[in-house]
């Protein structure tokens, strides 16, 4: 079961969220029929969005993470809620293995590009921030976003380990942020610990979230304050798809009936398909006032 564990430095200088996410990576890979490389790249974006999403304050808030580059991956789009649940997709589902020194090279999969974060916290116009990709590996790009768009010094680390059969053995990450008026000594320790952090996937293969917290908070007293169990979980449904069809209007629905005899719609986020017959479309037309 995937987990998010959140903790706070005892002096109030920083908070951290750590994530185990192999389950959501495997669920996304199965839903979209991804190659191992595509699963790893999308998994990296899923992990980042889950960690950022769990910092949202209220139910109904959402965070959208979009990574776009000139590399072969194209685009990854992920939406997260306040519990860290995610749904998303990648532009290229059949990426060949891109590796460097034996490790999957997510940065090269995206190449130069941009990272965009959109937060909808129910206050009307969503907040949006965009930064150029630092290296395309997403973790450093998330830290760059927090620094430039929210003026929050942070540390982000992400990783995944894929088995020979294409399944994800371990995946996850951490996101640690300094809080206002943080103690300089605590900040220095956090920076030191981040610099010596081993690969996330190796820590999670032999341990878990608590091991990551111990590493990032080494020599910094801290307290755990909650745990969540995020999933790869789409919010699509037949009812929502029906409402989307109704929003198209009578004329377009009539064209669908005349041209195709019905409609076949697929959710980009989870790849689930919804089929509506011509009779069903006619009933939707009748319901439009």
N, C-alpha and C positions, 0 to 999 in steps of 0.2 A: 504493500500500500504506500502510495506517495505521501510525503509529509512536508509541511512547512513548520519550522520551529522558530519562534521569535524571542529575542533576548534584549536586555538593556544593561549597559555598563552601570555599575552601582552608583557611580558619581554623576550619572545623568549626562555624560559627555557624548554617548553614541548609542545607537540601536542597531541590531543586525537581524536579518532574516536568512535562514538557511533552508535549502530545499533538496529533497530527494525526488526525482521525477522520471525514473525509468518507465514507470507505468504509463504516464501520459505520452511519452515518446513512442512506445510500442503501440498504444491505442491509435495515435495519429498515423503511424506508419501503416497499420492494417487498414484504417479507414480510407486512406488515400492511395494505397498501393505503392509505397515509396521504396526506392532503392536505399541501401544502407547509408549512402552518403547524403541523400536527400533527407532521410530520417534524422540523421545527426544534425544537419543544418537547421531544419525546422525545429528539432528538439532544442537547439540552442536558443532560438527565438521564443519557443514556448516557455522555457525556464526563466528567461529574462522577464517576460510579461507576467508570469505567475508571481515572481518575487516583487515586481513593481506593483502589481494589482493588489497584493495583500496589504499594501500600505494605504489603500483607499479607506476612507473613514466609514462610509455608510452603505447599507444594502441598496442596490440599485445603481451605485456608482460603477463606472467601467473605465477600462484603460485599453487603448488600441496602440499596438506597436507595429510599425511598418519599416522594414529594412529593404532598401532598393539599391542595387548595384549594377555595374556593367558586366560583372562576371556571369558565369553560366547558371548560377542559381536564380538570377533574375530578381524576384521579389518574394519576401515572406511577410505575411500579414497575420497578426495574432490579436485576439481580444481576450481580456482577462476581467474577472469580477473581483469583488473585495475579499473573497475567500481564496483567491488564487486559482480558481477554475479557469481553464483556457479552451479556446477553439481557434483553429487557424489553418492556413495552407501555405504551400510554397509554389512558386511559379514553375519550377522544373522538378518533376517527380522522379526523373530517371537520371540524376547526376551520377557520372562515373566516379570512382574513388579518386579523391584528390588528397594526396598525403605529403607530409614533409617530416623527415626523420621518424617515420613509422606512425605518425599521428595524423588523424584526419584534419585537413586544412580548411576549416570553415572560412577563414579570412579570404583565401583565394577564391572560394566559391562565390562570394559576393563581390570582391574587388572594390574599387572606389565607388562611392555612392553616398546615400544619406540615410539617417535614422530619424524617424518622426514618431513622436509620442503625442497621443490625443487623450486627454482626461475629461470625462463627462461626470461631473459631480453634482448634477442636477440644478445648476445655477443659470440655466439658459445656454448661452454660447459656450461650447466646450473649450478648454484650454489646449493649445497646440504649441509644441516646440520641436524644432528641427536642428540637427547638427550634421555636419559632414562626418562620414565614417573615419575613425582614426585608423583602424586596421581591418575592419570588417569581421572581426572575431566576436563582435557584439558586446562582450564584457567590458572592454575598455571604452567602447562606444557609449555604453550606458553611463559609465562614470563621467564621460565627457558631457553627455546630456545633462546630468544632474548639476554639474559644475557651471555650465554655460546658461542653461535655461532656468534652473531653480536656485543657483548659487549655493548649492549644498555639496561640500566635499564628501566624496564617497569612494568606496572600494567595491568592485564587482568582480566575481570570478565565476566562470561557467565551464562545464565540460561534460563529456559523455564517452562511454566506452561501448563499442559495438562488437558483438561476437561474430565469429566467422559465418554463422548462418544468417546474419543480417539483423538479429534481434539486439535490443539495447540491454546491456548487462547492468550498467550503472550510469546515472545522469543526475545533474543537479547543479547547485551553485550557491553562492552567498551574495548578499547585498548588505553592506554596512555603511551607515551614514553618520557623520558628525552632527550633533545637535547644537543649537545656538549657545554661545558662551561656554563651549567645551573647554576642558582643562588642557592646556598645551602639552603637558606630559602624557596624558592619555592619548591625545591625537598623535603624538610622536610614536608611541608604542603601537598604535593601530597601523600606522604607516609602515613601521618596521615589520610587523607581523604579516602584513599584506605582501611585502616584498619577498618574504621567505616562504610563502604559502606553496605547498606542493600541488600538483594537478588535482583538481576537484574530483575527477572520476576515480583516481587512485585512492583518495581518502574514503570515498563512498563505497568502493568495492570492499574495503577492509573494515569499514566502520559505519558511521551514519552522521546525521545532522549534528549530534552533540560533539562529535570529533571535529567537525568544521568550526563550530563555535569555540571549542577549546583552543584551536589554532589561531583564529582571528582575534580572540580575546586573551591570548597568552599574556600573563602578568597584569591582566586587567580584571578586577573582580566584577562579576556580572551575575544577573539573575534571569532565569527563564520566566516568560510571562504567559505564553500560550502556544498551542499547537493546532494546526489545521491539516486537513486531508484533501488536497486539491485533486481534480481529475481533468482529463480531456473530455469536455462535456459541451455539446452543442445545444443551443437554445432553439433550433429550428423545430417546426412541427407542421403537420398537415393544416392545422387551423391557421397558423401564421402565413403559410404559403397561400392559402385560400384568400386571406385578407390582402396579400400582395397582388394577387390576380384581380381582385375586385378593384384595387386602386388603379389598374390599367385603364379601366373604363369600358363601356359597352362596345365601342367601335373596334378596339384592339382585340377584345375577346371574340367578337364576331369574325374577325379576320382569322383568328386561330382555329375556330370551328370550321370555317370554309376551307382554309388551307391545309390544316393538319388533322382535322377531326377531333382535336383535343389538345392537351398541353403536357409536356414532360419537363419538369424543372428539377435541377440538381443544386443542392446546397454547396457552395464553395468551401465552407468551413469544415464540413464533415463528410462530404461526398454522397450524402443520402439523397435518393431520387424520389420525387413525388409525381405521380401520374394522375391527370384529370381527364376524364372522357369528355366528349362533346356534350353529352347530356348534363354532366356536372358543370361544365362551363356555362351552359344555358341557364342553369339554376342560379349560378353566381350572377349572371347578367340580370336576372329577374329581381335579385335582392338589391341591386344598385338603385338608389333613390335618385 
